[in-house]
Amino acid sequence: MAFGKKAAPPSVSAWDLIDQTTIISLFSTVAILGAAWGLSLFVLDKRSTSLRTRLLFIWHAFDALIHFVLEGGFVYNCLFSSKEVRSGGGHLLDPEGYLGRVGGNGGGRSRWITVGGAQAGGEANWLASLWMVYGRADRRWVGVDLTVVSIEIITVLFAGSMAVLACYDIAKRNPRKNLVMIILATAEIYGGYMTFMPEWLSGSPNLDTSNFMFKWIFLAFFNGLWVVIPAYAIYVASEDIMYAFKARDAWLGGKSYRREREKEKERDSDSISIASTGVEKKRSSRKDK
């Protein structure tokens, strides 16, 4: 299937698409969420930790594991896996704007191409198989689209590290957590925008929204998580920062008020001192007379 020539998909139900690899893929996500929840029970104090704080810790732990394990596997296959195939073979995309090389003899259509990414990982590579499942809904993850792999590299290295730092700061009750969460959440939302906006502007030639699972689970739900929850993290962190600013302004205002009161007392004291001095001078002049 050549890029930009998307055949109309056959009408299938979500149940027809559930195979062993799909089940393992979905279960791996649930398992990572369970690991993040278990880590929160081990690290955070049960009595003094609010529900909101625990949920934010779980999210950032989940976020870090997703970036390092699942997306890290995707990046690994993109950088270190390759496969030589005949041009135009099945779902394999021609590497024009994709990760791969074109080769062959003479003019006309190239005789062979070397492709990378999940499609080159092989069936024994479960992470490659996982992304092949997701690639049914968005085949840029099969190809691999160079913009996608570029975003994923910085996501694994930067966003994964920042998510770990956010978990550490939340556990240590470090106020820096608010700044870290805002930076990370902004990067997550921007990454999602840059992933899908070019696709939407070009008419979504690589997206398959023909059934419930592809459209609402793979594309809407899993990608929507990295918009809604980061937006909530920004709200929580901003609220905490604004509260700190208000407390500072109140303290500075109180301090200014105290300074004004002290100055008034000094002025009153000076006035009393001057008045006392005047009275003493009058008494002295009367005695001299």
Backbone torsions as a table, in degrees:
resi	resn	phi	psi	omega
1	MET	NA	115.8	-178.9
2	ALA	-77.9	151.0	-179.4
3	PHE	-61.4	133.6	177.6
4	GLY	90.0	-7.6	177.6
5	LYS	-115.8	80.7	-174.2
6	LYS	-91.2	114.4	179.0
7	ALA	-73.3	150.9	178.3
8	ALA	-66.5	122.3	-176.8
9	PRO	-70.0	148.8	176.7
10	PRO	-67.5	153.1	-179.6
11	SER	-75.7	111.6	179.3
12	VAL	-132.1	153.3	176.7
13	SER	-90.7	167.0	178.8
14	ALA	-61.5	-34.4	-178.8
15	TRP	-66.7	-30.5	179.2
16	ASP	-67.8	-21.0	-175.9
17	LEU	-93.0	-8.4	-177.2
18	ILE	-84.8	110.1	174.5
19	ASP	-123.4	-172.3	-176.8
20	GLN	-62.3	-41.6	-179.9
21	THR	-65.0	-39.9	177.9
22	THR	-63.0	-43.2	179.4
23	ILE	-63.0	-43.9	178.6
24	ILE	-63.4	-39.0	179.7
25	SER	-63.2	-47.4	179.4
26	LEU	-67.5	-39.2	179.6
27	PHE	-65.0	-36.6	179.3
28	SER	-61.9	-37.6	177.9
29	THR	-66.1	-42.8	177.7
30	VAL	-65.0	-39.8	179.0
31	ALA	-63.3	-39.8	177.9
32	ILE	-66.3	-39.1	175.7
33	LEU	-62.9	-41.5	177.2
34	GLY	-63.3	-38.6	177.8
35	ALA	-64.7	-40.1	178.3
36	ALA	-65.0	-41.4	177.5
37	TRP	-64.6	-43.5	177.7
38	GLY	-62.1	-38.8	178.0
39	LEU	-63.7	-36.9	178.6
40	SER	-64.5	-36.6	178.1
41	LEU	-67.6	-32.3	-178.1
42	PHE	-79.2	-35.6	-171.5
43	VAL	-93.5	-41.3	-173.1
44	LEU	-92.3	144.1	177.4
45	ASP	-71.5	131.8	-174.6
46	LYS	-69.0	-34.0	-173.7
47	ARG	-84.1	-41.7	-172.1
48	SER	-93.4	-6.0	-178.0
49	THR	-94.0	124.6	179.0
50	SER	-73.0	161.8	179.7
51	LEU	-62.6	-40.6	-179.3
52	ARG	-63.2	-41.9	178.8
53	THR	-65.4	-41.4	-179.9
54	ARG	-64.9	-42.2	180.0
55	LEU	-64.2	-39.3	177.7
56	LEU	-66.7	-37.1	176.2
57	PHE	-64.4	-46.5	179.9
58	ILE	-59.6	-43.2	-179.2
59	TRP	-61.2	-46.8	-177.0
60	HIS	-70.4	-32.5	174.2
61	ALA	-67.2	-43.8	176.1
62	PHE	-60.3	-44.0	180.0
63	ASP	-60.4	-45.9	-179.7
64	ALA	-62.9	-43.8	-179.1
65	LEU	-66.4	-39.9	176.9
66	ILE	-61.4	-45.7	-179.0
67	HIS	-64.2	-46.4	-174.4
68	PHE	-76.8	-39.7	-174.4
69	VAL	-86.4	-63.1	-174.2
70	LEU	-74.3	-54.1	-179.8
71	GLU	-71.9	-29.5	173.9
72	GLY	-62.4	-39.5	175.5
73	GLY	-64.1	-38.1	177.4
74	PHE	-61.7	-47.5	-179.9
75	VAL	-63.8	-39.5	178.9
76	TYR	-59.6	-46.5	179.4
77	ASN	-64.6	-33.5	178.6
78	CYS	-67.8	-38.0	-174.4
79	LEU	-87.8	-28.5	-170.5
80	PHE	-123.3	-1.0	177.8
81	SER	-112.8	137.7	177.1
82	SER	-148.4	157.1	-176.3
83	LYS	-150.9	131.3	178.7
84	GLU	-94.8	125.1	-177.0
85	VAL	-135.2	164.4	174.9
86	ARG	-72.3	144.9	-178.9
87	SER	-60.4	133.7	176.6
88	GLY	77.0	22.7	-177.8
89	GLY	-84.7	104.4	173.2
90	GLY	62.3	-131.8	-175.5
91	HIS	-82.7	-7.5	-177.0
92	LEU	-67.5	128.3	-173.7
93	LEU	-90.2	144.0	173.8
94	ASP	-64.0	136.3	-173.6
95	PRO	-79.2	50.6	173.7
96	GLU	-97.8	98.4	-171.4
97	GLY	85.8	6.1	-179.9
98	TYR	-119.6	169.0	-179.5
99	LEU	-76.3	114.1	-180.0
100	GLY	156.3	-176.9	-179.2
101	ARG	-135.3	152.4	177.3
102	VAL	-109.9	138.5	178.4
103	GLY	-145.0	179.9	178.5
104	GLY	131.5	-177.5	-175.5
105	ASN	-107.5	140.3	168.0
106	GLY	70.2	-173.0	-178.1
107	GLY	-81.3	-171.0	-177.6
108	GLY	73.7	-158.2	-176.7
109	ARG	-73.9	138.1	-179.0
110	SER	-63.4	147.3	-176.2
111	ARG	-78.6	-31.0	-178.7
112	TRP	-147.4	161.5	175.5
113	ILE	-136.4	150.8	173.7
114	THR	-109.0	120.1	-176.6
115	VAL	-111.5	158.9	178.2
116	GLY	-130.2	-178.3	177.8
117	GLY	90.6	-157.5	-175.3
118	ALA	-60.2	-36.9	-177.6
119	GLN	-66.4	-16.3	179.5
120	ALA	-101.3	-1.8	-175.2
121	GLY	-74.6	-27.6	-178.9
122	GLY	88.9	159.0	-176.8
123	GLU	-67.0	-27.3	-179.3
124	ALA	-71.8	-18.5	-179.9
125	ASN	-89.5	102.9	-173.2
126	TRP	-68.6	-29.3	177.3
127	LEU	-69.3	-37.0	175.7
128	ALA	-66.3	-40.6	178.4
129	SER	-63.8	-37.2	178.2
130	LEU	-60.1	-45.2	-178.4
131	TRP	-74.2	-24.1	173.3
132	MET	-66.7	-34.0	175.7
133	VAL	-64.6	-49.3	178.9
134	TYR	-63.7	-32.1	-179.9
135	GLY	-64.7	-14.8	174.1
136	ARG	-65.4	-32.6	179.3
137	ALA	-87.9	-35.0	-179.7
138	ASP	-139.8	98.5	-170.4
139	ARG	-74.9	-0.9	173.7
140	ARG	-65.0	-23.4	178.0
141	TRP	-82.6	-7.6	176.1
142	VAL	-94.4	-37.2	-170.5
143	GLY	-54.5	-72.6	16.9
144	VAL	-115.7	142.3	176.9
145	ASP	-62.7	132.4	-174.8
146	LEU	-67.2	-33.2	175.9
147	THR	-65.6	-41.3	179.9
148	VAL	-62.8	-48.6	-177.7
149	VAL	-67.5	-32.2	176.9
150	SER	-64.7	-43.8	178.4
151	ILE	-66.0	-39.9	-178.0
152	GLU	-66.9	-34.8	179.2
153	ILE	-62.3	-48.7	-179.9
154	ILE	-71.2	-27.2	176.6
155	THR	-65.4	-45.8	179.8
156	VAL	-64.0	-48.5	-173.7
157	LEU	-73.9	-48.4	-174.4
158	PHE	-87.6	-55.6	-175.8
159	ALA	-64.9	-39.4	177.8
160	GLY	-61.3	-43.4	179.3
161	SER	-66.7	-41.0	179.5
162	MET	-66.4	-34.4	177.6
163	ALA	-65.7	-39.6	176.0
164	VAL	-63.2	-43.4	179.2
165	LEU	-63.2	-38.5	177.7
166	ALA	-62.9	-43.0	177.3
167	CYS	-61.2	-43.1	-179.9
168	TYR	-61.9	-45.5	-178.6
169	ASP	-67.8	-36.8	177.2
170	ILE	-64.6	-43.6	-179.7
171	ALA	-65.1	-36.9	-178.2
172	LYS	-88.2	-0.2	-178.2
173	ARG	57.1	38.7	179.4
174	ASN	-84.8	125.7	179.9
175	PRO	-59.0	-18.3	178.6
176	ARG	-60.9	-19.1	-177.5
177	LYS	-56.6	-33.1	-178.8
178	ASN	-65.8	-42.5	178.2
179	LEU	-66.5	-42.6	-179.7
180	VAL	-63.4	-43.9	-179.1
181	MET	-64.0	-38.8	179.6
182	ILE	-66.7	-44.3	179.2
183	ILE	-62.1	-47.2	-178.6
184	LEU	-64.3	-46.5	-177.8
185	ALA	-63.4	-39.8	177.5
186	THR	-62.3	-41.8	178.5
187	ALA	-64.9	-39.7	180.0
188	GLU	-63.2	-46.8	-178.7
189	ILE	-65.8	-41.8	178.7
190	TYR	-64.8	-39.2	177.8
191	GLY	-62.4	-41.0	176.3
192	GLY	-63.8	-39.3	178.7
193	TYR	-63.2	-46.5	-178.3
194	MET	-71.0	-21.0	177.4
195	THR	-75.1	-42.3	-171.0
196	PHE	-104.8	-26.6	-177.5
197	MET	-61.8	-45.4	176.5
198	PRO	-59.6	-34.9	179.0
199	GLU	-67.4	-43.8	179.3
200	TRP	-65.1	-40.6	-179.2
201	LEU	-65.7	-25.7	179.3
202	SER	-94.4	9.3	176.7
203	GLY	90.2	14.5	177.3
204	SER	52.9	52.3	-178.6
205	PRO	-69.7	-19.0	-176.3
206	ASN	-101.2	-4.7	-178.1
207	LEU	-95.3	136.6	176.5
208	ASP	-113.1	107.5	-180.0
209	THR	-112.0	30.8	-173.3
210	SER	-77.2	-13.5	-178.9
211	ASN	-143.4	168.0	-173.9
212	PHE	-60.7	-44.8	-175.3
213	MET	-64.4	-48.0	-178.8
214	PHE	-63.4	-47.6	-173.3
215	LYS	-73.8	-49.7	-169.8
216	TRP	-97.3	-23.8	179.8
217	ILE	-98.1	-58.7	-176.7
218	PHE	-68.1	-48.1	-173.9
219	LEU	-88.1	-54.6	-173.7
220	ALA	-75.1	-52.0	-173.4
221	PHE	-69.8	-56.0	-174.3
222	PHE	-65.6	-36.1	176.9
223	ASN	-80.6	-32.0	178.5
224	GLY	-65.2	-29.3	177.1
225	LEU	-55.9	-39.7	-176.9
226	TRP	-83.7	14.1	170.4
227	VAL	-116.3	-50.3	-175.2
228	VAL	-67.5	-50.4	-176.0
229	ILE	-70.1	-42.9	172.9
230	PRO	-58.7	-36.4	177.0
231	ALA	-63.1	-39.7	177.1
232	TYR	-65.9	-39.5	177.9
233	ALA	-61.9	-39.6	177.3
234	ILE	-63.1	-41.8	179.5
235	TYR	-61.4	-47.7	-178.5
236	VAL	-63.9	-47.2	-178.7
237	ALA	-65.1	-40.3	179.4
238	SER	-65.3	-39.5	178.1
239	GLU	-61.2	-42.4	179.8
240	ASP	-66.1	-41.5	179.5
241	ILE	-66.5	-41.8	178.6
242	MET	-63.7	-37.3	177.2
243	TYR	-62.9	-40.7	179.0
244	ALA	-64.0	-40.2	178.1
245	PHE	-64.9	-41.4	178.8
246	LYS	-64.3	-41.2	177.7
247	ALA	-63.2	-40.3	178.0
248	ARG	-63.7	-45.3	-179.9
249	ASP	-63.3	-39.4	178.4
250	ALA	-64.0	-41.1	179.8
251	TRP	-67.0	-43.1	178.4
252	LEU	-65.7	-37.8	177.0
253	GLY	-64.2	-42.8	177.0
254	GLY	-64.6	-38.7	178.7
255	LYS	-66.0	-40.8	177.4
256	SER	-63.9	-40.5	178.3
257	TYR	-61.8	-43.2	179.7
258	ARG	-63.8	-38.0	177.8
259	ARG	-64.1	-41.4	178.6
260	GLU	-63.7	-41.1	178.2
261	ARG	-63.5	-40.6	178.5
262	GLU	-64.8	-38.7	177.6
263	LYS	-65.6	-39.6	177.9
264	GLU	-63.2	-41.6	178.2
265	LYS	-63.6	-39.3	177.9
266	GLU	-64.2	-41.3	178.7
267	ARG	-64.9	-42.7	178.2
268	ASP	-62.8	-40.6	179.3
269	SER	-65.0	-40.5	178.2
270	ASP	-65.0	-40.2	179.5
271	SER	-63.2	-43.8	179.3
272	ILE	-63.6	-40.2	-179.9
273	SER	-64.5	-42.3	179.0
274	ILE	-65.1	-43.0	179.3
275	ALA	-62.4	-41.7	179.7
276	SER	-64.1	-40.2	178.6
277	THR	-63.3	-39.5	179.3
278	GLY	-65.1	-40.4	178.7
279	VAL	-65.1	-41.5	179.8
280	GLU	-63.4	-40.6	178.9
281	LYS	-63.2	-40.9	178.9
282	LYS	-63.4	-42.8	178.9
283	ARG	-62.5	-40.1	-179.4
284	SER	-66.4	-39.4	-180.0
285	SER	-68.1	-34.7	177.6
286	ARG	-66.6	-40.0	178.7
287	LYS	-64.3	-38.1	-179.3
288	ASP	-65.9	-34.6	177.4
289	LYS	-69.8	NA	NA
